[in-house]
Amino acid sequence: MSQGEPLSRPHSKCRVCGAAQLHRYLDLGVTPLANSYLTAEQLDRPEAVAELALQLCTRCGLSQLTRVVDRDRMFRDYLYVSSTSDTFRTHCAELAATAMRFVDAKADEWALDIASNDGLLLSRFEALGMRVFGVDPALNLAAEAAARGIPTIPEYWTSDLARDAVKRFGRPRTITATNVLAHVDDVHEFVTGVKLALMPRGVFVVEVPYVLDFVQKNEFDTAYHEHLSYYGVHPVQQLLGAHDLDLVRVELFPDIHGGTIRFFACHRGEREPDVTVAEALDRERDFGVLSLPVYREFGDRVRENMAKLADLVRGLHAEGGRVWAYGASAKGNTLMNFAHLTNDAVPVVVDDNPKKWSLFTPGAHMRVTGPAELGTAKPEYLLLLAWNFETEIVRRSRAAGHNGKFIRPVPEARVFG
């Protein structure tokens, strides 16, 4: 983004179905970008901020942000690394094996991962014998993946890039896109590229946080400027169908990122949809995926729970209990800023990613450190900002010497030991 250009622009037309009327249901304030970590020298400078608010398309059921932030500001230098979590490493191994089995992929065929990050998922395909390549706009991560032997194109996925990639590598039998479709503004251009690249009898596998979990479990902190959209089966089926792709299977993973849904898509007519698609559509209709009151009630619950969390943390701090956090995550930064919690009450956040150590979180300005500091500082409480990895975090923090209690912020604020 050149100097003088706005950080964000308004979004007022559904990116899936084109509906012109979108209904706002949750305002999270004007907040910094969730992954814009700061050096000590930057703490006194103004931070780039944008409105963070959610709106619903009642025609197709897609939730989407009210503004779109310039993507280069968020993705060209990226600190989130897939390989940090043991849980997600295991999940990627399962995903690779499942995708290959679904289309009977052969060892010498190509696997493409869009938004391939550090190459974790592609390394699992490679271990199973497939040839691999990735596409990711994060220049730092693409370079790291390439240095480890994972060919990675450092760009955004488009139809033009799809044509060039097919000429360079061939048409992939499997195309995966985990935790990226929610980041894409022009989703029709994105799927056009997939349609062009995907081999006949191939499979396109998409994973996104599931909107039903988002609402039912009060997971509002999954909302940040990178996550432009919040998907269920209804809008995904409509999006794929517009490009002659059939949604043929749906799988749910309630323990991945607080609730993840996986979609399998093929070229039109190659496979019949199985029962999981109809079951998921029925489940969403029963939930009320197109009903605005369902989402507004969710907003009311979120505001009430965050007020309780803020009172809890400030009360513990006032009583002399030291509260640190675990998980310098994008969702954690959304939560801290919406709850109006800062480094006065929570001065330090522990994270397993060394890329973030010695930096400070946007907005709340918590200092980021590694788990080793837990053993010497011994705070009485750890606020689980990356609550989606609760089991793993509890294990790691105990191993590092934390003998205190934990605070889980969602779906309801509570202390446990």
MIZA-380970 format. One record per residue (C-alpha): residue in one letter; residue number from 1; x negated, y negated, z negated. Coordinates in Angstrom, 2 decimals, always signed. Layout:
SITE   r     k      east     north        up
SITE   a   NUM         X         Y         Z
...
// end
This chain:
SITE   r     k      east     north        up
SITE   m     1     +0.00     +0.00     +0.00
SITE   s     2     -1.48     -3.33     +1.03
SITE   q     3     -1.69     -6.22     -1.40
SITE   g     4     +1.53     -8.18     -1.58
SITE   e     5     +3.84     -5.33     -0.53
SITE   p     6     +6.55     -4.37     -3.05
SITE   l     7     +5.94     -1.35     -5.26
SITE   s     8     +9.41     +0.05     -4.55
SITE   r     9    +12.49     -0.43     -2.41
SITE   p    10    +16.18     +0.23     -3.11
SITE   h    11    +17.79     +3.52     -2.13
SITE   s    12    +21.52     +3.35     -1.46
SITE   k    13    +22.30     +6.10     +1.09
SITE   c    14    +22.26     +9.84     +0.34
SITE   r    15    +19.11    +11.34     +1.80
SITE   v    16    +20.83    +14.69     +2.52
SITE   c    17    +24.33    +13.95     +3.78
SITE   g    18    +24.11    +10.22     +4.53
SITE   a    19    +26.97     +9.16     +2.26
SITE   a    20    +26.88     +5.40     +1.74
SITE   q    21    +28.41     +5.34     -1.74
SITE   l    22    +26.24     +6.60     -4.61
SITE   h    23    +27.35     +6.46     -8.26
SITE   r    24    +24.90     +5.42    -10.96
SITE   y    25    +25.06     +7.50    -14.16
SITE   l    26    +21.84     +7.13    -16.17
SITE   d    27    +19.51     +4.15    -16.52
SITE   l    28    +16.10     +4.91    -18.02
SITE   g    29    +14.85     +1.35    -17.86
SITE   v    30    +12.05     -0.37    -15.98
SITE   t    31     +9.05     +1.88    -16.57
SITE   p    32     +5.46     +2.38    -15.44
SITE   l    33     +4.69     +5.13    -12.94
SITE   a    34     +4.56     +8.35    -14.95
SITE   n    35     +1.18     +9.56    -13.68
SITE   s    36     -0.59     +6.19    -13.64
SITE   y    37     -3.02     +6.81    -16.49
SITE   l    38     -5.19     +3.94    -17.69
SITE   t    39     -8.80     +3.45    -18.64
SITE   a    40     -9.63     +1.56    -21.82
SITE   e    41    -10.52     -1.48    -19.70
SITE   q    42     -7.04     -1.50    -18.12
SITE   l    43     -5.04     -1.51    -21.35
SITE   d    44     -4.69     -5.29    -21.48
SITE   r    45     -3.65     -5.64    -17.84
SITE   p    46     -0.03     -5.65    -16.63
SITE   e    47     +1.15     -2.23    -15.47
SITE   a    48     +3.01     -1.62    -12.23
SITE   v    49     +6.65     -0.88    -13.09
SITE   a    50     +9.86     +0.01    -11.29
SITE   e    51    +13.47     +0.73    -12.20
SITE   l    52    +14.08     +4.36    -13.13
SITE   a    53    +17.78     +5.19    -12.76
SITE   l    54    +19.84     +8.11    -11.45
SITE   q    55    +22.80     +8.11     -9.11
SITE   l    56    +25.03    +10.89     -7.75
SITE   c    57    +26.31    +11.61     -4.27
SITE   t    58    +29.77    +13.04     -4.89
SITE   r    59    +29.96    +14.33     -1.31
SITE   c    60    +27.06    +16.83     -1.44
SITE   g    61    +26.07    +16.83     -5.13
SITE   l    62    +22.57    +15.41     -4.77
SITE   s    63    +21.30    +13.30     -7.67
SITE   q    64    +18.71    +10.75     -6.56
SITE   l    65    +16.84     +7.74     -7.89
SITE   t    66    +18.02     +4.23     -7.18
SITE   r    67    +14.57     +3.15     -5.94
SITE   v    68    +11.77     +4.71     -3.88
SITE   v    69     +8.22     +3.89     -4.97
SITE   d    70     +5.44     +3.62     -2.39
SITE   r    71     +4.18     +7.20     -2.09
SITE   d    72     +0.49     +6.34     -1.72
SITE   r    73     +0.58     +4.75     -5.18
SITE   m    74     +1.70     +8.08     -6.63
SITE   f    75     +0.13    +10.84     -4.56
SITE   r    76     -3.17     +9.86     -2.94
SITE   d    77     -5.12    +10.33     -6.19
SITE   y    78     -3.32    +12.88     -8.34
SITE   l    79     -4.18    +14.18    -11.80
SITE   y    80     -1.63    +16.99    -12.21
SITE   v    81     -3.35    +20.33    -11.59
SITE   s    82     -1.32    +23.53    -11.15
SITE   s    83     -4.03    +25.79    -12.56
SITE   t    84     -3.93    +24.23    -16.04
SITE   s    85     -1.09    +26.46    -17.24
SITE   d    86     -1.39    +30.21    -17.78
SITE   t    87     +2.38    +30.45    -17.39
SITE   f    88     +2.34    +28.85    -13.96
SITE   r    89     -0.63    +30.92    -12.78
SITE   t    90     +1.35    +34.06    -13.54
SITE   h    91     +4.40    +32.60    -11.81
SITE   c    92     +2.39    +31.87     -8.65
SITE   a    93     +1.14    +35.45     -8.46
SITE   e    94     +4.74    +36.70     -8.63
SITE   l    95     +5.87    +34.18     -6.01
SITE   a    96     +3.19    +35.20     -3.52
SITE   a    97     +3.96    +38.90     -3.90
SITE   t    98     +7.72    +38.29     -3.63
SITE   a    99     +7.47    +36.12     -0.50
SITE   m   100     +5.24    +38.66     +1.26
SITE   r   101     +7.53    +41.54     +0.35
SITE   f   102    +10.62    +39.61     +1.47
SITE   v   103     +9.40    +39.45     +5.10
SITE   d   104     +7.01    +42.38     +5.08
SITE   a   105     +4.10    +40.01     +5.72
SITE   k   106     +0.93    +41.58     +7.09
SITE   a   107     -2.52    +40.97     +5.68
SITE   d   108     -3.79    +39.03     +8.71
SITE   e   109     -0.80    +36.67     +8.97
SITE   w   110     -0.80    +33.06     +7.83
SITE   a   111     +0.58    +31.64     +4.60
SITE   l   112     +1.13    +27.87     +4.40
SITE   d   113     +1.72    +25.99     +1.17
SITE   i   114     +3.05    +22.43     +1.47
SITE   a   115     +1.81    +20.21     -1.37
SITE   s   116     -0.76    +22.88     -2.16
SITE   n   117     -2.36    +20.93     -5.03
SITE   d   118     -5.58    +22.66     -6.13
SITE   g   119     -4.85    +25.75     -4.02
SITE   l   120     -3.61    +27.96     -6.86
SITE   l   121     -0.64    +29.49     -5.03
SITE   l   122     -2.60    +29.97     -1.82
SITE   s   123     -5.33    +31.76     -3.75
SITE   r   124     -2.69    +34.31     -4.77
SITE   f   125     -1.64    +34.86     -1.15
SITE   e   126     -5.30    +35.17     -0.21
SITE   a   127     -5.87    +37.76     -2.93
SITE   l   128     -3.09    +39.82     -1.30
SITE   g   129     -4.87    +39.69     +2.06
SITE   m   130     -3.16    +36.85     +3.92
SITE   r   131     -4.95    +34.05     +5.72
SITE   v   132     -4.08    +30.72     +4.13
SITE   f   133     -4.03    +26.97     +4.64
SITE   g   134     -2.53    +24.10     +2.70
SITE   v   135     -1.31    +20.54     +3.17
SITE   d   136     -1.53    +17.98     +0.37
SITE   p   137     -1.80    +14.17     +0.42
SITE   a   138     -3.88    +14.00     -2.79
SITE   l   139     -7.35    +13.37     -1.42
SITE   n   140     -9.08    +14.45     -4.62
SITE   l   141     -7.22    +17.75     -4.93
SITE   a   142     -7.42    +18.60     -1.23
SITE   a   143    -11.19    +18.17     -1.40
SITE   e   144    -11.43    +20.39     -4.47
SITE   a   145     -9.33    +23.11     -2.86
SITE   a   146    -11.37    +22.98     +0.34
SITE   a   147    -14.59    +23.25     -1.66
SITE   r   148    -13.22    +26.48     -3.16
SITE   g   149    -12.56    +27.93     +0.28
SITE   i   150     -8.87    +26.99     +0.69
SITE   p   151     -8.52    +25.06     +3.99
SITE   t   152     -6.43    +21.99     +3.13
SITE   i   153     -5.19    +19.16     +5.35
SITE   p   154     -5.18    +15.96     +3.23
SITE   e   155     -1.93    +14.47     +4.56
SITE   y   156     +1.83    +14.29     +4.05
SITE   w   157     +3.87    +17.00     +5.75
SITE   t   158     +5.63    +15.77     +8.91
SITE   s   159     +6.83    +17.27    +12.18
SITE   d   160     +3.75    +15.89    +13.97
SITE   l   161     +1.47    +17.47    +11.38
SITE   a   162     +3.39    +20.74    +11.77
SITE   r   163     +2.65    +20.79    +15.50
SITE   d   164     -1.04    +20.10    +14.91
SITE   a   165     -1.29    +22.72    +12.17
SITE   v   166     +0.30    +25.39    +14.36
SITE   k   167     -2.23    +24.65    +17.12
SITE   r   168     -5.07    +24.90    +14.61
SITE   f   169     -3.98    +27.90    +12.52
SITE   g   170     -1.01    +29.57    +14.19
SITE   r   171     +2.58    +29.86    +12.98
SITE   p   172     +2.81    +30.97     +9.34
SITE   r   173     +4.87    +33.98     +8.30
SITE   t   174     +5.46    +32.38     +4.89
SITE   i   175     +5.85    +28.68     +4.11
SITE   t   176     +6.10    +27.70     +0.46
SITE   a   177     +6.99    +24.34     -1.06
SITE   t   178     +6.95    +24.41     -4.85
SITE   n   179     +7.84    +21.24     -6.74
SITE   v   180     +7.53    +19.02     -3.70
SITE   l   181    +10.96    +18.73     -2.01
SITE   a   182    +12.11    +16.60     -4.95
SITE   h   183     +9.24    +14.20     -4.16
SITE   v   184    +10.19    +13.67     -0.51
SITE   d   185    +12.18    +10.69     +0.72
SITE   d   186    +12.76    +11.72     +4.35
SITE   v   187    +13.82    +15.29     +3.67
SITE   h   188    +15.16    +15.81     +7.21
SITE   e   189    +11.76    +15.04     +8.70
SITE   f   190    +10.21    +17.43     +6.16
SITE   v   191    +12.52    +20.31     +7.10
SITE   t   192    +12.12    +19.57    +10.80
SITE   g   193     +8.41    +20.27    +10.35
SITE   v   194     +9.17    +23.55     +8.59
SITE   k   195    +11.52    +24.63    +11.40
SITE   l   196     +8.82    +23.90    +13.99
SITE   a   197     +6.09    +25.79    +12.16
SITE   l   198     +7.83    +28.84    +10.72
SITE   m   199     +7.18    +32.10    +12.55
SITE   p   200    +10.18    +34.14    +13.77
SITE   r   201    +11.30    +36.51    +11.00
SITE   g   202     +9.38    +34.34     +8.56
SITE   v   203    +10.52    +32.86     +5.26
SITE   f   204    +10.57    +29.35     +3.84
SITE   v   205    +10.49    +29.46     +0.02
SITE   v   206    +11.36    +26.31     -1.93
SITE   e   207    +11.18    +25.79     -5.69
SITE   v   208    +12.56    +22.75     -7.50
SITE   p   209    +13.76    +21.95    -11.01
SITE   y   210    +17.43    +22.96    -11.11
SITE   v   211    +19.97    +20.20    -11.57
SITE   l   212    +22.25    +22.40    -13.72
SITE   d   213    +19.47    +22.94    -16.25
SITE   f   214    +18.60    +19.26    -16.00
SITE   v   215    +22.10    +18.30    -17.12
SITE   q   216    +23.12    +21.18    -19.40
SITE   k   217    +19.86    +21.16    -21.37
SITE   n   218    +19.56    +17.33    -21.59
SITE   e   219    +16.29    +17.45    -19.63
SITE   f   220    +16.42    +13.79    -18.60
SITE   d   221    +12.63    +13.52    -18.86
SITE   t   222    +12.31    +15.53    -15.66
SITE   a   223    +13.26    +12.18    -14.09
SITE   y   224    +10.34    +10.00    -13.05
SITE   h   225     +9.49     +7.98     -9.97
SITE   e   226     +7.87    +10.92     -8.17
SITE   h   227    +11.07    +12.98     -8.47
SITE   l   228    +13.28    +11.20     -5.99
SITE   s   229    +15.94    +13.96     -5.92
SITE   y   230    +17.49    +16.56     -8.25
SITE   y   231    +18.70    +19.62     -6.37
SITE   g   232    +21.34    +22.27     -6.61
SITE   v   233    +22.43    +24.86     -4.07
SITE   h   234    +25.10    +22.66     -2.47
SITE   p   235    +22.81    +19.93     -1.07
SITE   v   236    +20.02    +22.38     -0.20
SITE   q   237    +22.35    +24.57     +1.85
SITE   q   238    +23.60    +21.50     +3.71
SITE   l   239    +20.06    +20.22     +4.31
SITE   l   240    +18.79    +23.54     +5.66
SITE   g   241    +21.87    +24.09     +7.79
SITE   a   242    +21.33    +20.76     +9.55
SITE   h   243    +18.10    +22.24    +10.93
SITE   d   244    +19.34    +25.71    +11.91
SITE   l   245    +17.93    +27.36     +8.82
SITE   d   246    +20.05    +29.71     +6.72
SITE   l   247    +19.89    +29.85     +2.95
SITE   v   248    +19.76    +33.61     +2.35
SITE   r   249    +18.79    +34.11     -1.28
SITE   v   250    +18.69    +32.19     -4.57
SITE   e   251    +16.71    +33.06     -7.71
SITE   l   252    +16.68    +31.33    -11.10
SITE   f   253    +13.72    +30.98    -13.48
SITE   p   254    +14.99    +29.43    -16.73
SITE   d   255    +11.55    +29.39    -18.38
SITE   i   256     +9.61    +27.62    -15.60
SITE   h   257     +9.56    +23.81    -15.94
SITE   g   258    +12.69    +23.90    -18.07
SITE   g   259    +14.69    +25.67    -15.36
SITE   t   260    +13.59    +26.26    -11.77
SITE   i   261    +15.62    +27.42     -8.80
SITE   r   262    +14.03    +29.24     -5.86
SITE   f   263    +15.55    +29.16     -2.37
SITE   f   264    +14.75    +31.58     +0.47
SITE   a   265    +15.51    +30.33     +3.99
SITE   c   266    +15.11    +31.88     +7.43
SITE   h   267    +15.77    +30.89    +11.02
SITE   r   268    +19.51    +30.93    +11.77
SITE   g   269    +20.95    +34.38    +12.36
SITE   e   270    +17.90    +36.38    +11.31
SITE   r   271    +19.33    +37.49     +7.94
SITE   e   272    +22.68    +37.57     +6.24
SITE   p   273    +22.87    +35.61     +2.96
SITE   d   274    +22.98    +37.94     -0.01
SITE   v   275    +25.37    +37.72     -2.95
SITE   t   276    +23.11    +35.37     -4.94
SITE   v   277    +24.02    +32.45     -2.67
SITE   a   278    +27.77    +32.77     -3.16
SITE   e   279    +27.31    +33.35     -6.89
SITE   a   280    +25.21    +30.20     -7.23
SITE   l   281    +27.72    +28.11     -5.27
SITE   d   282    +30.54    +29.38     -7.50
SITE   r   283    +28.50    +28.60    -10.62
SITE   e   284    +27.94    +25.04     -9.45
SITE   r   285    +31.62    +24.53     -8.65
SITE   d   286    +32.53    +25.73    -12.14
SITE   f   287    +29.94    +23.33    -13.59
SITE   g   288    +31.35    +20.40    -11.63
SITE   v   289    +28.34    +19.59     -9.48
SITE   l   290    +30.35    +16.95     -7.57
SITE   s   291    +32.06    +15.50    -10.65
SITE   l   292    +30.76    +12.13    -11.82
SITE   p   293    +32.14    +12.44    -15.41
SITE   v   294    +29.92    +15.51    -15.96
SITE   y   295    +26.84    +13.40    -15.32
SITE   r   296    +28.01    +10.40    -17.31
SITE   e   297    +28.62    +12.65    -20.32
SITE   f   298    +25.06    +13.92    -19.87
SITE   g   299    +23.83    +10.33    -20.00
SITE   d   300    +25.68     +9.74    -23.26
SITE   r   301    +24.09    +12.85    -24.82
SITE   v   302    +20.63    +11.80    -23.73
SITE   r   303    +20.90     +8.32    -25.22
SITE   e   304    +22.14     +9.74    -28.52
SITE   n   305    +19.38    +12.37    -28.71
SITE   m   306    +16.59     +9.90    -27.92
SITE   a   307    +17.83     +7.57    -30.66
SITE   k   308    +17.64    +10.51    -33.08
SITE   l   309    +14.14    +11.41    -31.89
SITE   a   310    +12.89     +7.84    -32.31
SITE   d   311    +14.31     +7.67    -35.84
SITE   l   312    +12.76    +11.05    -36.68
SITE   v   313     +9.27    +10.16    -35.44
SITE   r   314     +9.24     +6.70    -36.98
SITE   g   315    +10.53     +8.12    -40.26
SITE   l   316     +7.77    +10.74    -40.42
SITE   h   317     +5.20     +8.08    -39.58
SITE   a   318     +6.55     +5.72    -42.28
SITE   e   319     +6.25     +8.53    -44.83
SITE   g   320     +2.56     +8.94    -44.01
SITE   g   321     +2.89    +11.95    -41.72
SITE   r   322     +0.56    +11.69    -38.76
SITE   v   323     +2.36    +12.48    -35.52
SITE   w   324     +0.37    +13.38    -32.41
SITE   a   325     +1.75    +14.68    -29.15
SITE   y   326     +0.86    +17.61    -26.92
SITE   g   327     +1.17    +17.35    -23.16
SITE   a   328     +0.08    +14.19    -21.32
SITE   s   329     +2.75    +14.97    -18.77
SITE   a   330     +4.90    +12.88    -16.48
SITE   k   331     +8.01    +14.07    -18.34
SITE   g   332     +6.36    +13.10    -21.61
SITE   n   333     +5.72     +9.58    -20.38
SITE   t   334     +9.36     +9.23    -19.30
SITE   l   335    +10.45    +10.41    -22.73
SITE   m   336     +8.13     +8.13    -24.70
SITE   n   337     +9.11     +5.07    -22.71
SITE   f   338    +12.86     +5.76    -22.85
SITE   a   339    +12.70     +6.41    -26.61
SITE   h   340    +10.64     +3.21    -27.05
SITE   l   341     +7.88     +5.13    -28.83
SITE   t   342     +4.33     +3.82    -28.55
SITE   n   343     +0.87     +4.50    -29.89
SITE   d   344     +1.86     +2.78    -33.16
SITE   a   345     +3.81     +5.91    -34.13
SITE   v   346     +2.10     +8.48    -31.87
SITE   p   347     -1.50     +7.37    -31.25
SITE   v   348     -2.93    +10.47    -29.55
SITE   v   349     -1.72    +13.06    -27.04
SITE   v   350     -3.52    +16.37    -26.53
SITE   d   351     -3.77    +17.83    -23.04
SITE   d   352     -5.45    +20.86    -21.47
SITE   n   353     -6.46    +19.01    -18.29
SITE   p   354     -9.98    +17.51    -18.65
SITE   k   355     -9.21    +15.05    -15.83
SITE   k   356     -7.03    +13.11    -18.29
SITE   w   357     -9.30    +13.09    -21.34
SITE   s   358    -10.30     +9.61    -22.57
SITE   l   359     -7.57     +7.99    -20.49
SITE   f   360     -4.42     +6.37    -21.90
SITE   t   361     -0.81     +7.10    -21.05
SITE   p   362     +1.24     +4.55    -19.11
SITE   g   363     +3.53     +2.44    -21.25
SITE   a   364     +2.97     +4.07    -24.65
SITE   h   365     -0.85     +3.82    -24.37
SITE   m   366     -1.55     +7.04    -26.27
SITE   r   367     -5.17     +8.15    -26.06
SITE   v   368     -5.55    +11.51    -24.25
SITE   t   369     -7.87    +14.08    -25.76
SITE   g   370     -8.59    +17.79    -25.53
SITE   p   371     -7.34    +20.55    -27.87
SITE   a   372    -10.66    +20.74    -29.71
SITE   e   373     -9.88    +17.49    -31.57
SITE   l   374     -6.87    +19.11    -33.23
SITE   g   375     -9.13    +21.21    -35.44
SITE   t   376    -10.90    +18.19    -36.93
SITE   a   377     -8.11    +15.57    -37.01
SITE   k   378     -5.40    +17.97    -38.27
SITE   p   379     -2.26    +15.86    -37.69
SITE   e   380     +0.78    +17.01    -39.64
SITE   y   381     +3.08    +17.04    -36.58
SITE   l   382     +2.79    +17.67    -32.84
SITE   l   383     +5.50    +16.22    -30.58
SITE   l   384     +5.86    +18.65    -27.67
SITE   l   385     +6.02    +16.37    -24.66
SITE   a   386     +5.35    +19.29    -22.29
SITE   w   387     +8.10    +21.28    -24.02
SITE   n   388     +8.54    +23.42    -20.89
SITE   f   389     +5.33    +25.21    -21.93
SITE   e   390     +6.26    +25.41    -25.62
SITE   t   391     +5.15    +29.01    -26.25
SITE   e   392     +1.80    +28.44    -24.56
SITE   i   393     +1.22    +25.11    -26.34
SITE   v   394     +2.01    +26.53    -29.77
SITE   r   395     -0.43    +29.37    -29.16
SITE   r   396     -3.18    +27.05    -27.91
SITE   s   397     -2.73    +24.50    -30.67
SITE   r   398     -2.80    +27.18    -33.38
SITE   a   399     -5.97    +28.59    -31.84
SITE   a   400     -7.49    +25.09    -31.91
SITE   g   401     -6.79    +24.76    -35.65
SITE   h   402     -3.42    +23.01    -35.86
SITE   n   403     -1.69    +24.20    -39.03
SITE   g   404     +1.09    +21.63    -39.11
SITE   k   405     +4.58    +21.52    -37.65
SITE   f   406     +6.01    +20.82    -34.21
SITE   i   407     +8.71    +18.50    -32.90
SITE   r   408    +10.75    +19.68    -29.92
SITE   p   409    +12.49    +16.71    -28.28
SITE   v   410    +15.07    +18.43    -26.02
SITE   p   411    +17.79    +19.61    -25.77
SITE   e   412    +18.03    +18.24    -29.33
SITE   a   413    +15.30    +16.67    -31.47
SITE   r   414    +14.21    +19.07    -34.19
SITE   v   415    +11.18    +19.99    -36.30
SITE   f   416     +9.95    +23.58    -36.51
SITE   g   417     +6.94    +25.25    -38.08
// end
